[in-house]
Amino acid sequence: MKVPIKVLTRARCEEVEQQLKQYGEQIQNAISFIRKVESGELDIQFDSHDSENELAQSLLSMQAKMRRIAKAEQERNWAAEGLAKFSEILREDKNNLQDFSYGIISNLVKYLKANQGGLFIKSLHEEDNKEYLQLQAAYAYTKKKYLEKNVELNEGLVGQCYLEKDFIYMTDVPQDYVEITSGLGEATPSSILLFPLKINEEVFGVIELASFKEFEPYQMDFLKKLGENIASAISSVKIAEKTNKLLFEAQQQSEELQAQEEELRQNMEEIESTNEEMKRQRQELESKDKELKKVIAEMEANELDMQKAEDKNRKIVKDFLLLRKEAKAKDEALEVKDNQLSEFCEKIKELESKLNMRKTA
C-alpha cells in the first residue's frame, strides 16, 4: 500500500512556521501571565493576539476567579482585622459608658471610611421606668437637630431599626435627613446604614452611619458580627453598672447601718450612762430618804421629848406658880406675924422700960 505524500510548498511552510511561532509566543505570554497572577498581579492585561481562543478564555476566567478569591480573602482579612481591632477596643475600661461609646463609634466610622456615626443605647426613664434610646456618642455630627439625646422606640429610623431588629439601608437619602460637613461645605450623604446591636434577639442599641459612598455587603456582614460583640460588651457594661450601683447602694446602706449602729451604740451608752446616773441618784435618794426618815424619826422623838419636857415645864411652872402663891401667902402671913412680933417687941420694950423705972425708983 502506498502512502500518499503531501508536499508542502515553501509558502505553506512559512505559514506553518509563523503559526508555530505565534503559538510559542502565546504559550510564553500565558506562562508569564500565570506567573504574574500567582505573584499577586491580578489586574494585569493578558497579551494575546486572539482573545477568542480557548487558552486565552481559560486564562482570563482563571484571572477573574483569582480576583474573586483574592477579593474575598481581602474582605475576610479586613473583617478579621476589624473584629480583632474592636475586640481590643471593647476590652478597654468600661467604667464611663459615654467615653466607651465614643471610642466605638469614632473608630468604626474611621475603619469603614464613612463620614458620620451615632451610637444609641437602650435606657430607662427614671420617672416612669419606660424604655427609650439614648444617644450616648456621636462622631462628626454638627447639626443640632441631629444631636437629640433621646429617641422613643417607635420614633424615626432609629426606633424602626430597634423594633425590627434588622438592618436599614438607604441609598436614596432625603435632602433634609442629615448633612455631612466637609471642606467643600455641606452635602447630603449617598447612603445611610442603621443596624441593631443585638445578642440572642435582645437589642441593646442601634448604630447609625452616614457616608458619601455606598456600603458593601461584606461590610454589612462585618457589622452584623461586630454588632453582636458590641451588644455583648454593652450588656457587660450594663451588668457592671447595675452591679456597681447595687454595690454602691449596699455600701451606702452598710454605711447608714454602721452609722445607725454607731448612733444606737452611743444611744445605748447614753442610756446606760443615764441608767447608771439614775441608779446613783436612786441610791442617793434612798440614802437621803433613809436619812430623812431618821431625821423625821428623831424629830418625832424630839417632838415627843419636847412635848414631855413641855408638859414637865408646864407642871414645873404650875408648881412654881402654886409655890409662889403659897409663898406669897406665907409672906403675907409672915408679914402679919412680923408686925405682930414687932408690936409684941414694942410691948416688951415698954414693959422692960417700966420695970427699969420701978427698979430705980
Summary of the structure (lengths in Angstrom):
residues: 361
radius of gyration: 66.2
end to end distance: 266.0
largest distance: 266.0
contacts: 907
relative contact order: 0.05
helix: 66%
strand: 13%
